[in-house]
């Protein structure tokens, strides 16, 4: 079993298909998507097209929650919590190779512990609302989710090998990649500020994030987009 990782896909899985073919993957292999997979985007039957495409791919997707997609429980699909690699994931029986992380669950990948912490604020929120595009009021973790994450970290003595998030702690934001002309004072940074409190306290080895559509590494956090890597390799 291999654990691969990449950034946002936003409902376009052509590059993922190519990756699977090049690496001769199977559904025993896992590809982690660091948010905005875009699978639960329309929250209706239109999402079936991309799900059917993925169902025919030789890979299992493990998706962290992003900000441009609905939560699994918002979908009319029959998602259920399913035990997987030591934690719980959201899964549909019809699509067993499409898994969605539950924020705060600690998973075990080839002996390494990994926690998913999804969500972020959409800087294009008001553009989306004014142009009839999808926007999700559950895009950021709520207080109950944050409390669960912190409870889980307490149980783990604030030691987790790998963090899989969508956005990053506020002091690690790639400000050079921000959209030019966007008034940052209007952007809700509550998730990034909360992640900073975790970053400051947590003992971890690796931290991966997506969201910014860049590829960069700074202060122990790697932001990914269309690049790939393999993590948690068996010793």
Phi, psi and omega in degrees: 000129178249146176243109178256165183213145178205177182265199187303145175241335177051044174081359179252111186249018179297317181291332178290319176302315180297318178300315181297320179294316182294326184260002177050050182285165172230173179289355170284341178273151184239134172245117178276128175251124190275046176100157181055045170298326178080022181277319176259063184265309183277336182059037174206194187295344178296336178289344182296329182301311181288326178296319179293325176298313181293324181301333180268005181263146180272071179194155169251124179268135175239108192252123170282149181286137176253205178247343179256051179193156178277162172285151181306322183286350175277345181280148175287353179291160185271070176283141175226152174287133188225131179290133184204123176050044175087354179227192179246140175232161172268131184213144170260138180300326181290337185230071186292348179260015175238109184240143178240129182293146170262120183306131177094344176292145176251119182257162180236115182246105180052040176091356178259141177270140182218132178244137176262132175225096187267180173096156177187168176273143177269113180292343178260022183308307187286331173296316180297315181296322183281344182247014176070025178267163181293132170221143189237121182285356175260018187297327181258154176295136178274181185296325179294319178296316179298318180297320180295317177303312183292324176297318179296320179292324175299315180297329180271009180058032179055041176226113177222135183296314189225134171252134177241104182237172175266304176263188187231164172303148191298329181283354180249004179303135177279079187300333179293344182259002180296153179296123181300137176085353180280127179289104183292342178291343179269358184268130178284113183257018187298322180292317180296322178293320178294317178299328178297321179295327177287313180304318183292336186253335191279141171261110183222165178256320183220144177223126181239144179215165177239233166076316192268355180058040175222170174236115189201154175224130183203135176052039176082005179242127179256121176264127184243155174225267181259011174273166181228157171206165172248132180237168175054045180289145180290136180276000000 
